Amino acid sequence: MKVGDLVRQSGQMVKGLKVSTRVGLVLAMQEHPEWMKERHEGWVDLLGRTVTVLWSNGKVHETYAEGALEVVSEGMTDESR
């Protein structure tokens, strides 16, 4: 997953949660601080990086877990332009 990808909520992290039809654009991704990686290694591995998403309804969510999202369409890279 990278900035520019189209994503949706995957439903993988919460049992019984349906896959969302709403899509969003990844605006930013942030690694967790080192102290958090050391203290909560299992959680950090499960959740992944913190992702900022602009959803199709216009709302921006700044603290989405990477592990709760799936890529619908990859954004363009410098090589594909």
N, CA and C atoms as an extended XYZ file, in Angstrom:
243
Properties=species:S:1:pos:R:3:atomname:S:1:resname:S:1:resid:I:1 pbc="F F F"
N         0.849       -1.170        0.000 N   MET     1
C         0.000        0.000        0.000 CA  MET     1
C         0.896        1.235        0.000 C   MET     1
N         0.453        2.242       -0.771 N   LYS     2
C         1.246        3.473       -0.844 CA  LYS     2
C         0.318        4.663       -1.066 C   LYS     2
N         0.865        5.851       -0.895 N   VAL     3
C         0.113        7.077       -1.143 CA  VAL     3
C        -0.355        7.060       -2.599 C   VAL     3
N        -1.620        7.397       -2.804 N   GLY     4
C        -2.199        7.417       -4.142 CA  GLY     4
C        -3.035        6.197       -4.467 C   GLY     4
N        -2.950        5.135       -3.661 N   ASP     5
C        -3.761        3.942       -3.891 CA  ASP     5
C        -5.218        4.199       -3.508 C   ASP     5
N        -6.131        3.530       -4.219 N   LEU     6
C        -7.536        3.514       -3.826 CA  LEU     6
C        -7.737        2.305       -2.929 C   LEU     6
N        -8.412        2.514       -1.802 N   VAL     7
C        -8.591        1.456       -0.813 CA  VAL     7
C       -10.042        1.384       -0.359 C   VAL     7
N       -10.367        0.298        0.320 N   ARG     8
C       -11.647        0.172        1.008 CA  ARG     8
C       -11.408       -0.595        2.298 C   ARG     8
N       -12.343       -0.483        3.216 N   GLN     9
C       -12.244       -1.210        4.479 CA  GLN     9
C       -12.412       -2.688        4.172 C   GLN     9
N       -11.491       -3.506        4.649 N   SER    10
C       -11.445       -4.903        4.240 CA  SER    10
C       -12.356       -5.826        5.028 C   SER    10
N       -12.647       -5.514        6.261 N   GLY    11
C       -13.440       -6.415        7.091 CA  GLY    11
C       -12.620       -7.522        7.712 C   GLY    11
N       -11.301       -7.521        7.524 N   GLN    12
C       -10.435       -8.579        8.037 CA  GLN    12
C       -10.171       -8.470        9.534 C   GLN    12
N       -10.264       -7.283       10.089 N   MET    13
C        -9.869       -7.109       11.481 CA  MET    13
C       -11.013       -7.328       12.466 C   MET    13
N       -12.259       -7.216       12.003 N   VAL    14
C       -13.410       -7.386       12.885 CA  VAL    14
C       -14.268       -8.510       12.320 C   VAL    14
N       -14.431       -9.563       13.103 N   LYS    15
C       -15.198      -10.729       12.647 CA  LYS    15
C       -16.647      -10.312       12.368 C   LYS    15
N       -17.152      -10.711       11.213 N   GLY    16
C       -18.531      -10.419       10.856 CA  GLY    16
C       -18.732       -9.088       10.145 C   GLY    16
N       -17.696       -8.264       10.068 N   LEU    17
C       -17.802       -6.973        9.387 CA  LEU    17
C       -17.728       -7.188        7.885 C   LEU    17
N       -18.702       -6.653        7.179 N   LYS    18
C       -18.726       -6.813        5.728 CA  LYS    18
C       -17.715       -5.877        5.081 C   LYS    18
N       -17.252       -6.268        3.906 N   VAL    19
C       -16.352       -5.421        3.130 CA  VAL    19
C       -17.133       -4.194        2.687 C   VAL    19
N       -16.553       -3.035        2.879 N   SER    20
C       -17.206       -1.778        2.534 CA  SER    20
C       -17.207       -1.565        1.029 C   SER    20
N       -18.235       -0.900        0.538 N   THR    21
C       -18.276       -0.523       -0.873 CA  THR    21
C       -17.689        0.866       -1.080 C   THR    21
N       -17.518        1.621       -0.010 N   ARG    22
C       -16.951        2.965       -0.108 CA  ARG    22
C       -15.448        2.863       -0.360 C   ARG    22
N       -14.971        3.661       -1.269 N   VAL    23
C       -13.535        3.680       -1.555 CA  VAL    23
C       -12.943        4.993       -1.058 C   VAL    23
N       -11.638        4.943       -0.861 N   GLY    24
C       -10.929        6.130       -0.406 CA  GLY    24
C        -9.553        6.209       -1.037 C   GLY    24
N        -8.973        7.370       -0.991 N   LEU    25
C        -7.653        7.639       -1.540 CA  LEU    25
C        -6.658        7.781       -0.406 C   LEU    25
N        -5.566        7.022       -0.451 N   VAL    26
C        -4.528        7.117        0.577 CA  VAL    26
C        -3.778        8.432        0.384 C   VAL    26
N        -3.832        9.286        1.417 N   LEU    27
C        -3.160       10.584        1.379 CA  LEU    27
C        -1.794       10.554        2.034 C   LEU    27
N        -1.641        9.743        3.081 N   ALA    28
C        -0.376        9.685        3.817 CA  ALA    28
C        -0.300        8.376        4.584 C   ALA    28
N         0.941        7.961        4.870 N   MET    29
C         1.183        6.773        5.679 CA  MET    29
C         2.290        7.104        6.664 C   MET    29
N         2.135        6.612        7.879 N   GLN    30
C         3.104        6.934        8.920 CA  GLN    30
C         3.465        5.673        9.690 C   GLN    30
N         4.753        5.479        9.888 N   GLU    31
C         5.240        4.370       10.705 CA  GLU    31
C         4.942        4.654       12.181 C   GLU    31
N         4.827        3.607       12.965 N   HIS    32
C         4.644        3.769       14.410 CA  HIS    32
C         5.982        4.119       15.047 C   HIS    32
N         5.959        4.868       16.156 N   PRO    33
C         7.216        5.190       16.850 CA  PRO    33
C         7.906        3.919       17.351 C   PRO    33
N         9.221        3.983       17.484 N   GLU    34
C        10.005        2.821       17.913 CA  GLU    34
C         9.532        2.259       19.249 C   GLU    34
N         9.211        3.138       20.217 N   TRP    35
C         8.784        2.648       21.531 CA  TRP    35
C         7.514        1.815       21.403 C   TRP    35
N         6.629        2.185       20.491 N   MET    36
C         5.395        1.426       20.313 CA  MET    36
C         5.690        0.076       19.660 C   MET    36
N         6.614        0.068       18.705 N   LYS    37
C         6.993       -1.195       18.050 CA  LYS    37
C         7.580       -2.167       19.053 C   LYS    37
N         8.385       -1.655       19.985 N   GLU    38
C         9.018       -2.508       20.988 CA  GLU    38
C         8.016       -2.984       22.036 C   GLU    38
N         7.129       -2.100       22.443 N   ARG    39
C         6.196       -2.391       23.527 CA  ARG    39
C         5.006       -3.234       23.079 C   ARG    39
N         4.543       -2.988       21.859 N   HIS    40
C         3.330       -3.637       21.359 CA  HIS    40
C         3.589       -4.295       20.009 C   HIS    40
N         4.645       -5.064       19.940 N   GLU    41
C         5.093       -5.644       18.669 CA  GLU    41
C         3.980       -6.401       17.943 C   GLU    41
N         3.250       -7.240       18.633 N   GLY    42
C         2.188       -8.018       18.002 CA  GLY    42
C         1.090       -7.145       17.415 C   GLY    42
N         0.700       -6.111       18.160 N   TRP    43
C        -0.344       -5.201       17.677 CA  TRP    43
C         0.128       -4.412       16.467 C   TRP    43
N         1.344       -3.938       16.526 N   VAL    44
C         1.887       -3.150       15.415 CA  VAL    44
C         1.963       -4.009       14.158 C   VAL    44
N         2.358       -5.270       14.305 N   ASP    45
C         2.409       -6.173       13.153 CA  ASP    45
C         1.010       -6.399       12.570 C   ASP    45
N         0.018       -6.551       13.427 N   LEU    46
C        -1.354       -6.791       12.993 CA  LEU    46
C        -1.964       -5.548       12.344 C   LEU    46
N        -1.781       -4.399       12.986 N   LEU    47
C        -2.415       -3.166       12.516 CA  LEU    47
C        -1.720       -2.552       11.316 C   LEU    47
N        -0.407       -2.684       11.252 N   GLY    48
C         0.345       -2.040       10.175 CA  GLY    48
C         0.524       -0.552       10.448 C   GLY    48
N         0.905        0.167        9.416 N   ARG    49
C         1.151        1.609        9.557 CA  ARG    49
C        -0.158        2.373        9.744 C   ARG    49
N        -0.033        3.611       10.204 N   THR    50
C        -1.178        4.500       10.322 CA  THR    50
C        -1.396        5.178        8.975 C   THR    50
N        -2.636        5.133        8.490 N   VAL    51
C        -2.949        5.626        7.146 CA  VAL    51
C        -3.965        6.758        7.227 C   VAL    51
N        -3.743        7.805        6.443 N   THR    52
C        -4.712        8.885        6.289 CA  THR    52
C        -5.436        8.648        4.972 C   THR    52
N        -6.780        8.571        5.053 N   VAL    53
C        -7.595        8.245        3.877 CA  VAL    53
C        -8.628        9.347        3.645 C   VAL    53
N        -8.760        9.780        2.401 N   LEU    54
C        -9.845       10.658        1.970 CA  LEU    54
C       -10.923        9.759        1.384 C   LEU    54
N       -12.053        9.618        2.101 N   TRP    55
C       -13.125        8.725        1.668 CA  TRP    55
C       -13.984        9.385        0.607 C   TRP    55
N       -14.703        8.576       -0.142 N   SER    56
C       -15.528        9.071       -1.249 CA  SER    56
C       -16.653       10.000       -0.801 C   SER    56
N       -16.970       10.003        0.499 N   ASN    57
C       -17.986       10.921        1.015 CA  ASN    57
C       -17.378       12.269        1.415 C   ASN    57
N       -16.072       12.447        1.167 N   GLY    58
C       -15.403       13.710        1.454 CA  GLY    58
C       -14.753       13.797        2.827 C   GLY    58
N       -14.961       12.797        3.670 N   LYS    59
C       -14.378       12.817        5.014 CA  LYS    59
C       -12.954       12.277        4.984 C   LYS    59
N       -12.105       12.882        5.800 N   VAL    60
C       -10.718       12.437        5.942 CA  VAL    60
C       -10.581       11.740        7.288 C   VAL    60
N       -10.043       10.529        7.260 N   HIS    61
C        -9.788        9.761        8.481 CA  HIS    61
C        -8.270        9.638        8.601 C   HIS    61
N        -7.712       10.206        9.667 N   GLU    62
C        -6.257       10.316        9.784 CA  GLU    62
C        -5.576        9.171       10.522 C   GLU    62
N        -6.321        8.282       11.139 N   THR    63
C        -5.688        7.245       11.955 CA  THR    63
C        -6.209        5.853       11.614 C   THR    63
N        -6.318        5.545       10.353 N   TYR    64
C        -6.806        4.240        9.941 CA  TYR    64
C        -5.667        3.230        9.990 C   TYR    64
N        -5.968        2.016       10.409 N   ALA    65
C        -4.963        0.952       10.456 CA  ALA    65
C        -4.790        0.351        9.068 C   ALA    65
N        -3.559        0.242        8.622 N   GLU    66
C        -3.258       -0.338        7.318 CA  GLU    66
C        -3.841       -1.745        7.188 C   GLU    66
N        -3.815       -2.506        8.279 N   GLY    67
C        -4.324       -3.871        8.258 CA  GLY    67
C        -5.826       -3.967        8.066 C   GLY    67
N        -6.540       -2.863        8.234 N   ALA    68
C        -7.990       -2.855        8.074 CA  ALA    68
C        -8.408       -2.407        6.680 C   ALA    68
N        -7.436       -2.196        5.803 N   LEU    69
C        -7.719       -1.711        4.457 CA  LEU    69
C        -7.223       -2.700        3.415 C   LEU    69
N        -7.866       -2.700        2.258 N   GLU    70
C        -7.361       -3.469        1.127 CA  GLU    70
C        -7.277       -2.541       -0.079 C   GLU    70
N        -6.263       -2.758       -0.887 N   VAL    71
C        -6.054       -1.935       -2.076 CA  VAL    71
C        -7.027       -2.387       -3.163 C   VAL    71
N        -7.782       -1.425       -3.694 N   VAL    72
C        -8.723       -1.679       -4.786 CA  VAL    72
C        -8.037       -1.407       -6.119 C   VAL    72
N        -7.246       -0.335       -6.153 N   SER    73
C        -6.529        0.039       -7.367 CA  SER    73
C        -5.261        0.773       -6.963 C   SER    73
N        -4.149        0.354       -7.530 N   GLU    74
C        -2.883        0.997       -7.200 CA  GLU    74
C        -2.769        2.340       -7.898 C   GLU    74
N        -2.235        3.318       -7.164 N   GLY    75
C        -1.992        4.638       -7.743 CA  GLY    75
C        -0.839        4.593       -8.724 C   GLY    75
N        -0.691        5.643       -9.477 N   MET    76
C         0.382        5.711      -10.458 CA  MET    76
C         1.724        5.897       -9.771 C   MET    76
N         2.747        5.315      -10.339 N   THR    77
C         4.106        5.525       -9.874 CA  THR    77
C         4.824        6.404      -10.885 C   THR    77
N         5.989        6.882      -10.537 N   ASP    78
C         6.760        7.705      -11.462 CA  ASP    78
C         7.074        6.944      -12.755 C   ASP    78
N         7.280        5.631      -12.646 N   GLU    79
C         7.609        4.816      -13.795 CA  GLU    79
C         6.432        4.655      -14.762 C   GLU    79
N         5.199        4.724      -14.227 N   SER    80
C         4.025        4.487      -15.076 CA  SER    80
C         3.460        5.765      -15.691 C   SER    80
N         4.097        6.886      -15.429 N   ARG    81
C         3.610        8.158      -15.991 CA  ARG    81
C         4.167        8.400      -17.341 C   ARG    81
